[in-house]
């Protein structure tokens, strides 16, 4: 019986150490650089940052000479100076999707801010979607959830 108690105590001790390591590890990562998000290259950081700040209500959390880090609701967007010469025509297989309160107003605001609004709107039982582009031509799917 004593061996079972000792074994059980040892298991609890090991689990508590593992849990503490996991918890402390997460705290350490949370206070550092963003764990998830999207990186967009741009040669005009402040111009593109303004687009995302005004259209999606993102806030600047860090600025350097090489990048601007924006955040909203746990989503991180890093606008970074390209480390190489960017081609004039770029197609990226990555498309952002961001939630908005009103697709129609957001489409109009995107154009006012120097972006584009593409034709078409699609819906499913949960949300409707439309496509826009930011000032640098990066495509964004905007989603309006049904209320």
RODO-2510 file (C-alpha; in nm, 4 decimals, decimal comma):
residues 147
     n   res          X          Y          Z
     1     x     0,0000     0,0000     0,0000
     2     x     0,2839     0,2359     0,0877
     3     x     0,4430     0,1779    -0,2550
     4     x     0,1135     0,2701    -0,4268
     5     x     0,0913     0,5926    -0,2259
     6     x     0,4538     0,6791    -0,3029
     7     x     0,3979     0,6028    -0,6723
     8     x     0,0794     0,8147    -0,6749
     9     x     0,2624     1,1022    -0,4997
    10     x     0,5457     1,0793    -0,7544
    11     x     0,2971     1,0890    -1,0455
    12     x     0,1236     1,3939    -0,8958
    13     x     0,4589     1,5653    -0,8468
    14     x     0,5665     1,5001    -1,2082
    15     x     0,2316     1,6190    -1,3418
    16     x     0,2485     1,9367    -1,1329
    17     x     0,6002     2,0114    -1,2605
    18     x     0,4883     1,9522    -1,6200
    19     x     0,1825     2,1726    -1,5700
    20     x     0,3888     2,4527    -1,4166
    21     x     0,6398     2,4325    -1,7013
    22     x     0,3573     2,4472    -1,9551
    23     x     0,1865     2,7389    -1,7819
    24     x     0,5098     2,9321    -1,7386
    25     x     0,6058     2,8552    -2,0978
    26     x     0,2763     2,9984    -2,2225
    27     x     0,3148     3,3101    -2,0116
    28     x     0,6627     3,3575    -2,1481
    29     x     0,5420     3,3261    -2,5085
    30     x     0,2419     3,5520    -2,4560
    31     x     0,4564     3,8421    -2,3431
    32     x     0,6909     3,8153    -2,6420
    33     x     0,6382     3,8470    -3,0168
    34     x     0,3010     3,7625    -3,1709
    35     x     0,2342     3,3896    -3,1891
    36     x    -0,0149     3,4126    -3,4790
    37     x    -0,0974     3,6619    -3,7486
    38     x    -0,0124     3,7699    -4,0995
    39     x     0,2904     3,9481    -4,2420
    40     x     0,2520     4,1806    -4,5406
    41     x     0,5483     4,3371    -4,7180
    42     x     0,5163     4,7045    -4,8109
    43     x     0,7575     4,9838    -4,8942
    44     x     0,5233     5,2415    -4,7359
    45     x     0,4602     5,1209    -4,3808
    46     x     0,2656     5,4184    -4,2459
    47     x     0,0400     5,4458    -4,5508
    48     x    -0,0661     5,0802    -4,5367
    49     x    -0,0901     5,0850    -4,1565
    50     x    -0,3338     5,3763    -4,1759
    51     x    -0,5582     5,1714    -4,4089
    52     x    -0,5886     4,8852    -4,1579
    53     x    -0,6212     5,1177    -3,8587
    54     x    -0,9080     5,3135    -4,0119
    55     x    -1,0960     5,0325    -4,1879
    56     x    -1,0651     4,7558    -3,9280
    57     x    -1,0027     4,9549    -3,6082
    58     x    -0,6631     4,7940    -3,5588
    59     x    -0,4219     4,9578    -3,3173
    60     x    -0,0466     4,9950    -3,3462
    61     x     0,1299     4,7917    -3,0772
    62     x     0,4884     4,8352    -3,1956
    63     x     0,6734     5,0406    -3,4538
    64     x     1,0339     5,0171    -3,5756
    65     x     1,2124     5,1364    -3,8900
    66     x     1,1486     4,7939    -4,0466
    67     x     0,7931     4,7112    -3,9406
    68     x     0,4658     4,8193    -3,7832
    69     x     0,2755     4,5651    -3,5736
    70     x    -0,1036     4,6102    -3,5618
    71     x    -0,3480     4,4168    -3,3439
    72     x    -0,7194     4,3673    -3,2947
    73     x    -0,8956     4,1014    -3,0890
    74     x    -0,5834     3,8843    -3,0676
    75     x    -0,5144     3,9035    -3,4423
    76     x    -0,1718     4,0432    -3,5365
    77     x    -0,0827     4,2046    -3,8659
    78     x     0,2804     4,2922    -3,9272
    79     x     0,3556     4,5301    -4,2128
    80     x     0,7229     4,4835    -4,2933
    81     x     0,9698     4,6530    -4,5283
    82     x     1,0601     4,3892    -4,7901
    83     x     1,4083     4,2417    -4,7463
    84     x     1,4363     4,2142    -5,1262
    85     x     1,3195     4,3973    -5,4399
    86     x     0,9492     4,3279    -5,4805
    87     x     0,8235     4,2372    -5,8275
    88     x     0,5802     4,4904    -5,9766
    89     x     0,3113     4,2262    -6,0310
    90     x     0,2656     4,0004    -5,7323
    91     x     0,0135     3,7285    -5,6680
    92     x     0,0057     3,5860    -5,3209
    93     x    -0,1726     3,2638    -5,2362
    94     x    -0,2490     3,4150    -4,8944
    95     x    -0,5683     3,6158    -4,8492
    96     x    -0,6618     3,7865    -4,5260
    97     x    -1,0158     3,7492    -4,3958
    98     x    -1,1420     3,9971    -4,1408
    99     x    -1,4820     4,0546    -3,9811
   100     x    -1,6629     4,3860    -4,0270
   101     x    -1,9907     4,5216    -3,8890
   102     x    -2,1288     4,6232    -4,2296
   103     x    -1,9941     4,4989    -4,5645
   104     x    -2,1445     4,7835    -4,7668
   105     x    -1,9955     5,0558    -4,5474
   106     x    -1,6580     4,8754    -4,5305
   107     x    -1,6431     4,8409    -4,9089
   108     x    -1,7104     5,2126    -4,9511
   109     x    -1,4563     5,3033    -4,6821
   110     x    -1,1907     5,0799    -4,8445
   111     x    -1,2253     5,2748    -5,1696
   112     x    -1,2170     5,6110    -4,9848
   113     x    -0,8948     5,4980    -4,8150
   114     x    -0,7283     5,4200    -5,1484
   115     x    -0,8102     5,0499    -5,1718
   116     x    -1,0432     4,8649    -5,4070
   117     x    -1,3783     4,6921    -5,3767
   118     x    -1,4363     4,3996    -5,6131
   119     x    -1,7764     4,3067    -5,7528
   120     x    -1,9770     4,0319    -5,5938
   121     x    -2,1053     3,9268    -5,2578
   122     x    -2,1682     3,5725    -5,1371
   123     x    -2,3474     3,4394    -4,8349
   124     x    -2,4101     3,1269    -4,6350
   125     x    -2,6345     3,0761    -4,3316
   126     x    -2,3630     3,2133    -4,0968
   127     x    -2,2123     3,5156    -4,2746
   128     x    -2,1821     3,7003    -4,6033
   129     x    -1,8526     3,7834    -4,7726
   130     x    -1,7093     4,0263    -5,0234
   131     x    -1,3586     4,0981    -5,1507
   132     x    -1,1587     4,4187    -5,1295
   133     x    -0,7918     4,5135    -5,1674
   134     x    -0,5745     4,7395    -4,9543
   135     x    -0,3663     5,0290    -5,0893
   136     x    -0,0895     4,7899    -5,1989
   137     x    -0,3319     4,5559    -5,3809
   138     x    -0,3374     4,2784    -5,1182
   139     x    -0,6709     4,0975    -5,1337
   140     x    -0,8897     4,0797    -4,8235
   141     x    -1,2117     3,8887    -4,7760
   142     x    -1,4420     4,0846    -4,5472
   143     x    -1,7070     3,8942    -4,3542
   144     x    -2,0266     4,0185    -4,1952
   145     x    -2,1784     3,7674    -3,9559
   146     x    -2,5564     3,7322    -3,9362
   147     x    -2,7091     3,8751    -3,6217
***
